[in-house]
């Protein structure tokens, strides 16, 4: 994974999405595009999944529950469940 796609020590380089009303815990989190899972772990709080996409793009999904249906090295398709919100 290119080093410029991950910024150790940063809170994150993306956005947190949420509902203004109601509970989001337990809702599914889905891959934005096809790719390969290159990282699963951390304590964000919750787990983090990073998917490497073509053209040196990657996407990071955080605040995930500890039971994940994906593992490092696994190929995922767009819309595939990566986990659920903690």
N, CA, C and O atoms as a Tinker XYZ file with bonds, in Angstrom:
   344  protein
     1  N      0.846000   -1.167000    0.000000    73     2
     2  CA     0.000000    0.000000    0.000000    64     1     3
     3  C      0.895000    1.234000    0.000000    63     2     4     5
     4  O      1.823000    1.311000    0.806000    81     3
     5  N      0.646000    2.194000   -0.873000    73     3     6
     6  CA     1.456000    3.413000   -0.906000    64     5     7
     7  C      1.387000    4.159000    0.419000    63     6     8     9
     8  O      0.317000    4.275000    1.017000    81     7
     9  N      2.514000    4.658000    0.871000    73     7    10
    10  CA     2.560000    5.323000    2.176000    64     9    11
    11  C      1.700000    6.573000    2.224000    63    10    12    13
    12  O      1.223000    6.944000    3.297000    81    11
    13  N      1.488000    7.233000    1.093000    73    11    14
    14  CA     0.702000    8.457000    1.125000    64    13    15
    15  C     -0.782000    8.201000    1.361000    63    14    16    17
    16  O     -1.532000    9.150000    1.586000    81    15
    17  N     -1.226000    6.945000    1.315000    73    15    18
    18  CA    -2.636000    6.653000    1.537000    64    17    19
    19  C     -2.959000    6.439000    3.016000    63    18    20    21
    20  O     -4.132000    6.416000    3.387000    81    19
    21  N     -1.952000    6.285000    3.857000    73    19    22
    22  CA    -2.157000    6.082000    5.286000    64    21    23
    23  C     -1.333000    7.117000    6.031000    63    22    24    25
    24  O     -0.165000    7.336000    5.711000    81    23
    25  N     -1.932000    7.744000    7.011000    73    23    26
    26  CA    -1.261000    8.809000    7.755000    64    25    27
    27  C     -1.218000    8.445000    9.231000    63    26    28    29
    28  O     -2.089000    8.870000    9.990000    81    27
    29  N     -0.215000    7.660000    9.660000    73    27    30
    30  CA    -0.126000    7.275000   11.071000    64    29    31
    31  C     -0.137000    8.499000   11.979000    63    30    32    33
    32  O      0.503000    9.511000   11.693000    81    31
    33  N     -0.868000    8.386000   13.065000    73    31    34
    34  CA    -0.941000    9.480000   14.020000    64    33    35
    35  C     -2.060000   10.471000   13.753000    63    34    36    37
    36  O     -2.397000   11.262000   14.634000    81    35
    37  N     -2.644000   10.450000   12.563000    73    35    38
    38  CA    -3.761000   11.331000   12.265000    64    37    39
    39  C     -5.028000   10.683000   12.780000    63    38    40    41
    40  O     -5.165000    9.460000   12.740000    81    39
    41  N     -5.958000   11.496000   13.265000    73    39    42
    42  CA    -7.250000   10.959000   13.670000    64    41    43
    43  C     -7.872000   10.240000   12.483000    63    42    44    45
    44  O     -8.242000    9.072000   12.596000    81    43
    45  N     -7.991000   10.909000   11.364000    73    43    46
    46  CA    -8.365000   10.313000   10.084000    64    45    47
    47  C     -8.328000   11.399000    9.025000    63    46    48    49
    48  O     -8.297000   12.585000    9.351000    81    47
    49  N     -8.331000   11.008000    7.778000    73    47    50
    50  CA    -8.283000   11.967000    6.680000    64    49    51
    51  C     -9.588000   11.939000    5.888000    63    50    52    53
    52  O     -9.626000   12.363000    4.733000    81    51
    53  N    -10.635000   11.449000    6.495000    73    51    54
    54  CA   -11.923000   11.344000    5.809000    64    53    55
    55  C    -13.020000   12.007000    6.614000    63    54    56    57
    56  O    -12.777000   12.970000    7.341000    81    55
    57  N    -14.202000   11.497000    6.484000    73    55    58
    58  CA   -15.364000   12.052000    7.145000    64    57    59
    59  C    -16.057000   10.992000    7.977000    63    58    60    61
    60  O    -16.031000    9.809000    7.637000    81    59
    61  N    -16.675000   11.416000    9.065000    73    59    62
    62  CA   -17.572000   10.554000    9.822000    64    61    63
    63  C    -18.983000   10.830000    9.317000    63    62    64    65
    64  O    -19.401000   11.983000    9.213000    81    63
    65  N    -19.704000    9.770000    9.007000    73    63    66
    66  CA   -21.090000    9.902000    8.551000    64    65    67
    67  C    -21.997000    9.387000    9.652000    63    66    68    69
    68  O    -21.697000    8.375000   10.285000    81    67
    69  N    -23.095000   10.072000    9.882000    73    67    70
    70  CA   -24.013000    9.670000   10.938000    64    69    71
    71  C    -25.405000   10.207000   10.645000    63    70    72    73
    72  O    -25.585000   11.087000    9.803000    81    71
    73  N    -26.385000    9.661000   11.355000    73    71    74
    74  CA   -27.745000   10.175000   11.287000    64    73    75
    75  C    -27.902000   11.241000   12.353000    63    74    76    77
    76  O    -27.417000   11.059000   13.470000    81    75
    77  N    -28.566000   12.353000   12.046000    73    75    78
    78  CA   -28.755000   13.383000   13.072000    64    77    79
    79  C    -29.691000   12.912000   14.190000    63    78    80    81
    80  O    -29.609000   13.403000   15.315000    81    79
    81  N    -30.567000   11.974000   13.885000    73    79    82
    82  CA   -31.496000   11.426000   14.875000    64    81    83
    83  C    -31.426000    9.910000   14.829000    63    82    84    85
    84  O    -31.361000    9.319000   13.752000    81    83
    85  N    -31.439000    9.287000   15.984000    73    83    86
    86  CA   -31.492000    7.833000   16.034000    64    85    87
    87  C    -30.126000    7.194000   16.207000    63    86    88    89
    88  O    -29.090000    7.852000   16.107000    81    87
    89  N    -30.153000    5.907000   16.466000    73    87    90
    90  CA   -28.953000    5.119000   16.741000    64    89    91
    91  C    -28.403000    4.511000   15.453000    63    90    92    93
    92  O    -29.161000    3.960000   14.654000    81    91
    93  N    -27.097000    4.607000   15.251000    73    91    94
    94  CA   -26.470000    4.008000   14.070000    64    93    95
    95  C    -25.751000    2.704000   14.401000    63    94    96    97
    96  O    -25.375000    1.970000   13.487000    81    95
    97  N    -25.552000    2.400000   15.669000    73    95    98
    98  CA   -24.870000    1.178000   16.069000    64    97    99
    99  C    -25.541000   -0.051000   15.467000    63    98   100   101
   100  O    -26.762000   -0.198000   15.523000    81    99
   101  N    -24.732000   -0.926000   14.895000    73    99   102
   102  CA   -25.250000   -2.143000   14.287000    64   101   103
   103  C    -25.571000   -2.030000   12.809000    63   102   104   105
   104  O    -25.831000   -3.039000   12.154000    81   103
   105  N    -25.556000   -0.814000   12.272000    73   103   106
   106  CA   -25.842000   -0.648000   10.845000    64   105   107
   107  C    -24.674000   -1.168000   10.016000    63   106   108   109
   108  O    -23.524000   -1.099000   10.450000    81   107
   109  N    -24.963000   -1.685000    8.828000    73   107   110
   110  CA   -23.943000   -2.231000    7.947000    64   109   111
   111  C    -23.044000   -1.170000    7.350000    63   110   112   113
   112  O    -23.464000   -0.036000    7.117000    81   111
   113  N    -21.797000   -1.555000    7.105000    73   111   114
   114  CA   -20.813000   -0.698000    6.440000    64   113   115
   115  C    -20.382000   -1.449000    5.190000    63   114   116   117
   116  O    -20.024000   -2.624000    5.267000    81   115
   117  N    -20.410000   -0.780000    4.029000    73   115   118
   118  CA   -20.238000   -1.433000    2.737000    64   117   119
   119  C    -19.049000   -0.858000    1.973000    63   118   120   121
   120  O    -18.739000    0.326000    2.097000    81   119
   121  N    -18.392000   -1.693000    1.189000    73   119   122
   122  CA   -17.252000   -1.258000    0.383000    64   121   123
   123  C    -17.708000   -0.254000   -0.672000    63   122   124   125
   124  O    -18.696000   -0.478000   -1.370000    81   123
   125  N    -16.980000    0.848000   -0.778000    73   123   126
   126  CA   -17.308000    1.880000   -1.762000    64   125   127
   127  C    -16.968000    1.436000   -3.175000    63   126   128   129
   128  O    -17.578000    1.908000   -4.135000    81   127
   129  N    -16.002000    0.536000   -3.316000    73   127   130
   130  CA   -15.568000    0.040000   -4.629000    64   129   131
   131  C    -14.870000   -1.302000   -4.432000    63   130   132   133
   132  O    -14.504000   -1.663000   -3.313000    81   131
   133  N    -14.693000   -2.021000   -5.506000    73   131   134
   134  CA   -14.000000   -3.312000   -5.453000    64   133   135
   135  C    -12.531000   -3.096000   -5.093000    63   134   136   137
   136  O    -11.949000   -2.059000   -5.411000    81   135
   137  N    -11.946000   -4.080000   -4.431000    73   135   138
   138  CA   -10.536000   -4.000000   -4.078000    64   137   139
   139  C    -10.125000   -5.150000   -3.195000    63   138   140   141
   140  O    -10.829000   -6.154000   -3.091000    81   139
   141  N     -8.969000   -4.997000   -2.553000    73   139   142
   142  CA    -8.425000   -6.012000   -1.660000    64   141   143
   143  C     -8.284000   -5.444000   -0.257000    63   142   144   145
   144  O     -7.784000   -4.333000   -0.083000    81   143
   145  N     -8.718000   -6.196000    0.738000    73   143   146
   146  CA    -8.558000   -5.789000    2.128000    64   145   147
   147  C     -7.071000   -5.881000    2.466000    63   146   148   149
   148  O     -6.478000   -6.956000    2.385000    81   147
   149  N     -6.465000   -4.737000    2.850000    73   147   150
   150  CA    -5.033000   -4.704000    3.148000    64   149   151
   151  C     -4.748000   -4.478000    4.630000    63   150   152   153
   152  O     -3.608000   -4.622000    5.071000    81   151
   153  N     -5.775000   -4.126000    5.399000    73   151   154
   154  CA    -5.579000   -3.911000    6.832000    64   153   155
   155  C     -6.881000   -4.175000    7.561000    63   154   156   157
   156  O     -7.950000   -3.741000    7.132000    81   155
   157  N     -6.778000   -4.893000    8.671000    73   155   158
   158  CA    -7.886000   -5.095000    9.600000    64   157   159
   159  C     -7.281000   -5.029000   10.980000    63   158   160   161
   160  O     -6.351000   -5.774000   11.290000    81   159
   161  N     -7.793000   -4.155000   11.806000    73   159   162
   162  CA    -7.275000   -4.092000   13.165000    64   161   163
   163  C     -7.397000   -2.721000   13.753000    63   162   164   165
   164  O     -8.315000   -1.972000   13.418000    81   163
   165  N     -6.464000   -2.377000   14.643000    73   163   166
   166  CA    -6.373000   -1.095000   15.312000    64   165   167
   167  C     -7.401000   -0.999000   16.432000    63   166   168   169
   168  O     -8.198000   -1.912000   16.645000    81   167
   169  N     -7.368000    0.077000   17.113000    73   167   170
   170  CA    -8.317000    0.367000   18.178000    64   169   171
   171  C     -8.651000    1.833000   18.029000    63   170   172   173
   172  O     -7.958000    2.697000   18.567000    81   171
   173  N     -9.708000    2.110000   17.303000    73   171   174
   174  CA    -9.952000    3.442000   16.748000    64   173   175
   175  C    -10.747000    4.392000   17.620000    63   174   176   177
   176  O    -10.297000    5.537000   17.586000    81   175
   177  N    -11.785000    4.228000   18.376000    73   175   178
   178  CA   -12.278000    2.979000   18.941000    64   177   179
   179  C    -12.985000    2.132000   17.895000    63   178   180   181
   180  O    -13.477000    2.620000   16.878000    81   179
   181  N    -13.011000    0.871000   18.187000    73   179   182
   182  CA   -13.533000   -0.096000   17.232000    64   181   183
   183  C    -12.451000   -0.451000   16.232000    63   182   184   185
   184  O    -11.356000    0.110000   16.251000    81   183
   185  N    -12.771000   -1.382000   15.369000    73   183   186
   186  CA   -11.790000   -1.831000   14.378000    64   185   187
   187  C    -11.805000   -0.963000   13.135000    63   186   188   189
   188  O    -12.748000   -0.210000   12.891000    81   187
   189  N    -10.748000   -1.081000   12.360000    73   187   190
   190  CA   -10.572000   -0.353000   11.109000    64   189   191
   191  C    -10.351000   -1.381000   10.003000    63   190   192   193
   192  O     -9.650000   -2.375000   10.198000    81   191
   193  N    -10.954000   -1.134000    8.842000    73   191   194
   194  CA   -10.710000   -1.924000    7.640000    64   193   195
   195  C    -10.238000   -0.959000    6.564000    63   194   196   197
   196  O    -10.858000    0.083000    6.349000    81   195
   197  N     -9.137000   -1.300000    5.881000    73   195   198
   198  CA    -8.663000   -0.511000    4.746000    64   197   199
   199  C     -8.714000   -1.400000    3.513000    63   198   200   201
   200  O     -8.211000   -2.524000    3.516000    81   199
   201  N     -9.332000   -0.875000    2.460000    73   199   202
   202  CA    -9.438000   -1.581000    1.187000    64   201   203
   203  C     -8.606000   -0.829000    0.157000    63   202   204   205
   204  O     -8.769000    0.378000   -0.023000    81   203
   205  N     -7.715000   -1.548000   -0.518000    73   203   206
   206  CA    -6.897000   -0.974000   -1.598000    64   205   207
   207  C     -7.642000   -1.192000   -2.908000    63   206   208   209
   208  O     -8.019000   -2.314000   -3.245000    81   207
   209  N     -7.848000   -0.103000   -3.638000    73   207   210
   210  CA    -8.554000   -0.130000   -4.917000    64   209   211
   211  C     -7.545000    0.077000   -6.048000    63   210   212   213
   212  O     -6.391000    0.415000   -5.788000    81   211
   213  N     -7.966000   -0.120000   -7.294000    73   211   214
   214  CA    -7.066000    0.175000   -8.416000    64   213   215
   215  C     -6.607000    1.637000   -8.399000    63   214   216   217
   216  O     -7.192000    2.473000   -7.710000    81   215
   217  N     -5.571000    1.927000   -9.153000    73   215   218
   218  CA    -5.033000    3.288000   -9.315000    64   217   219
   219  C     -4.529000    3.894000   -8.010000    63   218   220   221
   220  O     -4.604000    5.108000   -7.820000    81   219
   221  N     -4.006000    3.040000   -7.091000    73   219   222
   222  CA    -3.435000    3.500000   -5.826000    64   221   223
   223  C     -4.411000    4.280000   -4.953000    63   222   224   225
   224  O     -3.999000    5.143000   -4.178000    81   223
   225  N     -5.687000    3.984000   -5.076000    73   223   226
   226  CA    -6.694000    4.573000   -4.194000    64   225   227
   227  C     -6.997000    3.580000   -3.085000    63   226   228   229
   228  O     -6.917000    2.368000   -3.285000    81   227
   229  N     -7.343000    4.095000   -1.928000    73   227   230
   230  CA    -7.753000    3.219000   -0.841000    64   229   231
   231  C     -8.896000    3.885000   -0.091000    63   230   232   233
   232  O     -9.080000    5.100000   -0.160000    81   231
   233  N     -9.652000    3.075000    0.622000    73   231   234
   234  CA   -10.724000    3.605000    1.471000    64   233   235
   235  C    -10.589000    2.973000    2.844000    63   234   236   237
   236  O    -10.221000    1.805000    2.974000    81   235
   237  N    -10.896000    3.768000    3.874000    73   235   238
   238  CA   -10.774000    3.323000    5.254000    64   237   239
   239  C    -12.135000    3.410000    5.917000    63   238   240   241
   240  O    -12.870000    4.383000    5.743000    81   239
   241  N    -12.458000    2.378000    6.677000    73   239   242
   242  CA   -13.740000    2.294000    7.364000    64   241   243
   243  C    -13.441000    2.064000    8.832000    63   242   244   245
   244  O    -12.819000    1.061000    9.184000    81   243
   245  N    -13.869000    2.971000    9.695000    73   243   246
   246  CA   -13.548000    2.883000   11.108000    64   245   247
   247  C    -14.776000    2.783000   11.983000    63   246   248   249
   248  O    -15.910000    2.800000   11.505000    81   247
   249  N    -14.524000    2.676000   13.284000    73   247   250
   250  CA   -15.576000    2.562000   14.292000    64   249   251
   251  C    -16.396000    1.297000   14.085000    63   250   252   253
   252  O    -17.607000    1.298000   14.308000    81   251
   253  N    -15.742000    0.211000   13.658000    73   251   254
   254  CA   -16.456000   -1.027000   13.346000    64   253   255
   255  C    -16.494000   -1.965000   14.542000    63   254   256   257
   256  O    -15.594000   -1.973000   15.382000    81   255
   257  N    -17.557000   -2.752000   14.594000    73   255   258
   258  CA   -17.728000   -3.774000   15.617000    64   257   259
   259  C    -16.588000   -4.784000   15.523000    63   258   260   261
   260  O    -15.948000   -4.903000   14.478000    81   259
   261  N    -16.334000   -5.503000   16.597000    73   259   262
   262  CA   -15.189000   -6.403000   16.661000    64   261   263
   263  C    -15.378000   -7.709000   15.899000    63   262   264   265
   264  O    -14.406000   -8.434000   15.684000    81   263
   265  N    -16.588000   -8.026000   15.489000    73   263   266
   266  CA   -16.843000   -9.220000   14.675000    64   265   267
   267  C    -16.919000   -8.784000   13.212000    63   266   268   269
   268  O    -17.927000   -8.224000   12.782000    81   267
   269  N    -15.851000   -9.042000   12.447000    73   267   270
   270  CA   -15.795000   -8.607000   11.055000    64   269   271
   271  C    -15.903000   -9.802000   10.112000    63   270   272   273
   272  O    -15.321000  -10.856000   10.371000    81   271
   273  N    -16.658000   -9.635000    9.003000    73   271   274
   274  CA   -16.776000  -10.724000    8.026000    64   273   275
   275  C    -15.682000  -10.713000    6.963000    63   274   276   277
   276  O    -15.762000  -11.471000    5.997000    81   275
   277  N    -14.655000   -9.862000    7.121000    73   275   278
   278  CA   -13.577000   -9.779000    6.133000    64   277   279
   279  C    -12.226000   -9.965000    6.801000    63   278   280   281
   280  O    -12.085000   -9.788000    8.011000    81   279
   281  N    -11.221000  -10.330000    5.985000    73   279   282
   282  CA    -9.865000  -10.552000    6.498000    64   281   283
   283  C     -8.852000   -9.988000    5.506000    63   282   284   285
   284  O     -9.164000   -9.802000    4.329000    81   283
   285  N     -7.645000   -9.719000    5.982000    73   283   286
   286  CA    -6.564000   -9.231000    5.126000    64   285   287
   287  C     -6.346000  -10.219000    3.980000    63   286   288   289
   288  O     -6.322000  -11.433000    4.179000    81   287
   289  N     -6.188000   -9.669000    2.781000    73   287   290
   290  CA    -5.959000  -10.483000    1.591000    64   289   291
   291  C     -7.227000  -10.853000    0.843000    63   290   292   293
   292  O     -7.170000  -11.358000   -0.278000    81   291
   293  N     -8.357000  -10.604000    1.457000    73   291   294
   294  CA    -9.640000  -10.948000    0.830000    64   293   295
   295  C    -10.016000   -9.915000   -0.222000    63   294   296   297
   296  O     -9.861000   -8.714000    0.000000    81   295
   297  N    -10.510000  -10.379000   -1.367000    73   295   298
   298  CA   -11.059000   -9.485000   -2.387000    64   297   299
   299  C    -12.497000   -9.167000   -2.032000    63   298   300   301
   300  O    -13.253000  -10.041000   -1.609000    81   299
   301  N    -12.869000   -7.905000   -2.208000    73   299   302
   302  CA   -14.242000   -7.480000   -1.956000    64   301   303
   303  C    -14.790000   -6.768000   -3.183000    63   302   304   305
   304  O    -14.044000   -6.189000   -3.972000    81   303
   305  N    -16.085000   -6.824000   -3.325000    73   303   306
   306  CA   -16.778000   -6.156000   -4.416000    64   305   307
   307  C    -17.465000   -4.904000   -3.894000    63   306   308   309
   308  O    -17.720000   -4.781000   -2.696000    81   307
   309  N    -17.761000   -3.982000   -4.789000    73   307   310
   310  CA   -18.512000   -2.781000   -4.409000    64   309   311
   311  C    -19.835000   -3.202000   -3.781000    63   310   312   313
   312  O    -20.560000   -4.033000   -4.330000    81   311
   313  N    -20.141000   -2.619000   -2.622000    73   311   314
   314  CA   -21.381000   -2.910000   -1.933000    64   313   315
   315  C    -21.330000   -4.093000   -0.986000    63   314   316   317
   316  O    -22.319000   -4.398000   -0.320000    81   315
   317  N    -20.187000   -4.764000   -0.918000    73   315   318
   318  CA   -20.043000   -5.914000   -0.019000    64   317   319
   319  C    -19.954000   -5.437000    1.423000    63   318   320   321
   320  O    -19.316000   -4.423000    1.705000    81   319
   321  N    -20.585000   -6.156000    2.330000    73   319   322
   322  CA   -20.552000   -5.806000    3.751000    64   321   323
   323  C    -19.142000   -6.005000    4.291000    63   322   324   325
   324  O    -18.561000   -7.081000    4.152000    81   323
   325  N    -18.598000   -4.959000    4.909000    73   323   326
   326  CA   -17.281000   -5.019000    5.534000    64   325   327
   327  C    -17.382000   -5.176000    7.048000    63   326   328   329
   328  O    -16.433000   -5.614000    7.698000    81   327
   329  N    -18.514000   -4.823000    7.594000    73   327   330
   330  CA   -18.722000   -4.905000    9.034000    64   329   331
   331  C    -19.951000   -4.110000    9.413000    63   330   332   333
   332  O    -20.775000   -3.765000    8.567000    81   331
   333  N    -20.062000   -3.821000   10.716000    73   331   334
   334  CA   -21.160000   -3.007000   11.197000    64   333   335
   335  C    -20.612000   -1.975000   12.177000    63   334   336   337
   336  O    -19.546000   -2.163000   12.764000    81   335
   337  N    -21.349000   -0.894000   12.343000    73   335   338
   338  CA   -20.925000    0.199000   13.215000    64   337   339
   339  C    -20.979000   -0.252000   14.662000    63   338   340   341
   340  O    -21.939000   -0.894000   15.088000    81   339
   341  N    -19.948000    0.085000   15.408000    73   339   342
   342  CA   -19.819000   -0.287000   16.822000    64   341   343
   343  C    -20.896000    0.399000   17.626000    63   342   344
   344  O    -20.966000    0.221000   18.842000    81   343
